[in-house]
Amino acid sequence: MSKRPVVVVGAGVIGLTVANQLQSSGKYSVTVAAEQVPGSLPAGARESTRWASPWAGANWRAWSSNSDHVLQDMELQTYEKLGELADTSPEAGIQRTQGVDYFGKLADNALPWYAAKLDNAKEIPAEQFPNPTDTIYGLCYPTFIINVPVYLEYLKSRFIGLGGLVEQKSLSHIEESLLLFNPDTLSSMPIVVNCTALGSRVLGGVCDKQMCPVRGQTLVVSAPEAKRTITRVGSKFDYVIPRGDGTVVLGGTAEVGSWEDAADPNTTQRILRHALELEPKLLPQSMVGRPESERMQALRENIISVNVGFRPMRKGGPRLETESFVDTKSSQPFTVVHCYGHAGFGYQSSMGYASKVYQIISAL
Ligand SMILES: Cc1cc2nc3c(=O)[nH]c(=O)nc-3n(C[C@H](O)[C@H](O)[C@H](O)COP(=O)(O)OP(=O)(O)OC[C@H]3O[C@@H](n4cnc5c(N)ncnc54)[C@H](O)[C@@H]3O)c2cc1C
């Protein structure tokens, strides 16, 4: 049986996860087309901030609210699949670890939904909070860290290994995706998956003005003893995400609407100070009890890079729906499945969303 051709526009974690799921089914022959592709840079060059995926932490730490059952489902499905990958494919860069969350307030005084869903999730006693003045509740639970550069490369290599094609190409209009199909296959209704994230703001035919950047400044430091991933929300927003290779991502900021790609030195100082409060193991045991200024200086010396990335937020939530198009030049009809707008939860919901896209396409 001949495979149905599909073009996926976008090679971030969403596009590549969708492409892998479709290609591995054996029913589709998939081409990924994207302006930025993992590993397309010369050695040592800095990643572009025009895509989000290389700049994430990343960990699994649920961002869905207690009432958002759709996103909860996406995150839970991904949680299960990250577990399978961690256990079977060490080359993917995913590892099991302990997650620790501190909350400055609880919406409607209700515990976060995942406290009851994840096996072995446990409340942290108040005497163990790093700073009782900003925390009213703490939770620890088994979770995953994702070494983002390794995982993106894994997704790309696996896709190519399955026979998928990757083309580095920028589209100015969604109609240009038709040029990526073999003309002989255009008689059936072509299917395009739009995973362009913030690119959807300006991509012709889409121009989604609900898309908005959420700026995140982070530091990557060398800290081989830090193993847990820790997040603090409320009056502060801080996180510590080990990558499992001796480096750790420290954050953060969440500045809605900001396109500022220069790092702010005051934010860097604040990230260092708060991270040391959350995780003393960022420094060797010999630094315990040393004055804060010395500890800050020691951690500053371990900085590998200071980074800025832009989370692709969509007001109203991610867009997952089909749209019918007719090419203005050739009158060729085609179907676009939109899947973008995953803000700060793209990694931890990626496999759930890819399954949804697969179901939608299977029914077309
Ligand atoms: C600081 C920071 C920390 C984060 N931490 C986490 C975390 O811990 N856990 C988590 O789950 N998520 C985290 N995220 C969020 C996560 O990174 C994003 O949700 C995810 O990367 C979005 O993936 P994407 O594939 O939708 O978009 P992108 O990675 O932005 O990919 C978009 C793709 O579309 C392509 N494209 C765009 N326009 C065009 C065009 N016109 N033509 C061709 N190609 C185009 C781009 O080149 C790129 O290949 C974090 C993000 C940041 C910035």
The ligand as an SDF file (V2000), in Angstrom:
LIG
                    3D

 53 58  0  0  0  0  0  0  0  0999 V2000
   13.4200   29.5570   28.8500 C   0  0  0  0  0  0  0  0  0  0  0  0
   12.4620   28.4550   28.4480 C   0  0  0  0  0  0  0  0  0  0  0  0
   12.2480   27.3860   29.3010 C   0  0  0  0  0  0  0  0  0  0  0  0
   11.3460   26.3660   28.9480 C   0  0  0  0  0  0  0  0  0  0  0  0
   11.2160   25.2850   29.7720 N   0  0  0  0  0  0  0  0  0  0  0  0
   10.3620   24.2740   29.4290 C   0  0  0  0  0  0  0  0  0  0  0  0
   10.2110   23.1330   30.2530 C   0  0  0  0  0  0  0  0  0  0  0  0
   10.8760   22.9790   31.2760 O   0  0  0  0  0  0  0  0  0  0  0  0
    9.3310   22.1620   29.8590 N   0  0  0  0  0  0  0  0  0  0  0  0
    8.5970   22.2750   28.7170 C   0  0  0  0  0  0  0  0  0  0  0  0
    7.8250   21.3800   28.4020 O   0  0  0  0  0  0  0  0  0  0  0  0
    8.7430   23.3610   27.9110 N   0  0  0  0  0  0  0  0  0  0  0  0
    9.5860   24.3640   28.2450 C   0  0  0  0  0  0  0  0  0  0  0  0
    9.6990   25.4590   27.4490 N   0  0  0  0  0  0  0  0  0  0  0  0
    8.7800   25.6240   26.3150 C   0  0  0  0  0  0  0  0  0  0  0  0
    9.2020   24.8800   25.0810 C   0  0  0  0  0  0  0  0  0  0  0  0
   10.5220   25.2080   24.7570 O   0  0  0  0  0  0  0  0  0  0  0  0
    8.2640   25.2550   23.9330 C   0  0  0  0  0  0  0  0  0  0  0  0
    6.9170   25.0630   24.2960 O   0  0  0  0  0  0  0  0  0  0  0  0
    8.5580   24.3770   22.7200 C   0  0  0  0  0  0  0  0  0  0  0  0
    9.9250   24.4590   22.3930 O   0  0  0  0  0  0  0  0  0  0  0  0
    7.7110   24.7940   21.5250 C   0  0  0  0  0  0  0  0  0  0  0  0
    8.0670   23.9480   20.4650 O   0  0  0  0  0  0  0  0  0  0  0  0
    7.5430   24.2070   19.0000 P   0  0  0  0  0  0  0  0  0  0  0  0
    8.0350   23.0830   18.1880 O   0  0  0  0  0  0  0  0  0  0  0  0
    6.0760   24.4720   19.0350 O   0  0  0  0  0  0  0  0  0  0  0  0
    8.1730   25.5990   18.5660 O   0  0  0  0  0  0  0  0  0  0  0  0
    9.7180   26.0630   18.0980 P   0  0  0  0  0  0  0  0  0  0  0  0
   10.6850   25.2930   18.8880 O   0  0  0  0  0  0  0  0  0  0  0  0
    9.6800   27.5020   18.2000 O   0  0  0  0  0  0  0  0  0  0  0  0
    9.7890   25.5500   16.6290 O   0  0  0  0  0  0  0  0  0  0  0  0
    9.1350   26.2350   15.5790 C   0  0  0  0  0  0  0  0  0  0  0  0
    9.6560   25.6900   14.2800 C   0  0  0  0  0  0  0  0  0  0  0  0
    8.9550   26.3170   13.2160 O   0  0  0  0  0  0  0  0  0  0  0  0
    9.9040   26.8390   12.2940 C   0  0  0  0  0  0  0  0  0  0  0  0
    9.2890   27.9660   11.5950 N   0  0  0  0  0  0  0  0  0  0  0  0
    8.6850   29.0490   12.1190 C   0  0  0  0  0  0  0  0  0  0  0  0
    8.2400   29.8730   11.1370 N   0  0  0  0  0  0  0  0  0  0  0  0
    8.5600   29.2440    9.9530 C   0  0  0  0  0  0  0  0  0  0  0  0
    8.3640   29.5680    8.5850 C   0  0  0  0  0  0  0  0  0  0  0  0
    7.7160   30.6820    8.2130 N   0  0  0  0  0  0  0  0  0  0  0  0
    8.8490   28.7180    7.6400 N   0  0  0  0  0  0  0  0  0  0  0  0
    9.4910   27.5810    7.9980 C   0  0  0  0  0  0  0  0  0  0  0  0
    9.6930   27.2290    9.2890 N   0  0  0  0  0  0  0  0  0  0  0  0
    9.2410   28.0500   10.2490 C   0  0  0  0  0  0  0  0  0  0  0  0
   11.0900   27.2110   13.1470 C   0  0  0  0  0  0  0  0  0  0  0  0
   12.2590   27.3720   12.3440 O   0  0  0  0  0  0  0  0  0  0  0  0
   11.1450   25.9770   14.0480 C   0  0  0  0  0  0  0  0  0  0  0  0
   11.7590   24.9030   13.3590 O   0  0  0  0  0  0  0  0  0  0  0  0
   10.6280   26.4640   27.7420 C   0  0  0  0  0  0  0  0  0  0  0  0
   10.8750   27.5190   26.8660 C   0  0  0  0  0  0  0  0  0  0  0  0
   11.7860   28.5040   27.2110 C   0  0  0  0  0  0  0  0  0  0  0  0
   12.0470   29.6260   26.2510 C   0  0  0  0  0  0  0  0  0  0  0  0
  1  2  1  0
  2  3  1  0
  2 52  2  0
  3  4  2  0
  4  5  1  0
  4 50  1  0
  5  6  2  0
  6  7  1  0
  6 13  1  0
  7  8  2  0
  7  9  1  0
  9 10  1  0
 10 11  2  0
 10 12  1  0
 12 13  2  0
 13 14  1  0
 14 15  1  0
 14 50  1  0
 15 16  1  0
 16 17  1  0
 16 18  1  0
 18 19  1  0
 18 20  1  0
 20 21  1  0
 20 22  1  0
 22 23  1  0
 23 24  1  0
 24 25  2  0
 24 26  1  0
 24 27  1  0
 27 28  1  0
 28 29  2  0
 28 30  1  0
 28 31  1  0
 31 32  1  0
 32 33  1  0
 33 34  1  0
 33 48  1  0
 34 35  1  0
 35 36  1  0
 35 46  1  0
 36 37  1  0
 36 45  1  0
 37 38  2  0
 38 39  1  0
 39 40  1  0
 39 45  2  0
 40 41  1  0
 40 42  2  0
 42 43  1  0
 43 44  2  0
 44 45  1  0
 46 47  1  0
 46 48  1  0
 48 49  1  0
 50 51  2  0
 51 52  1  0
 52 53  1  0
M  END
$$$$
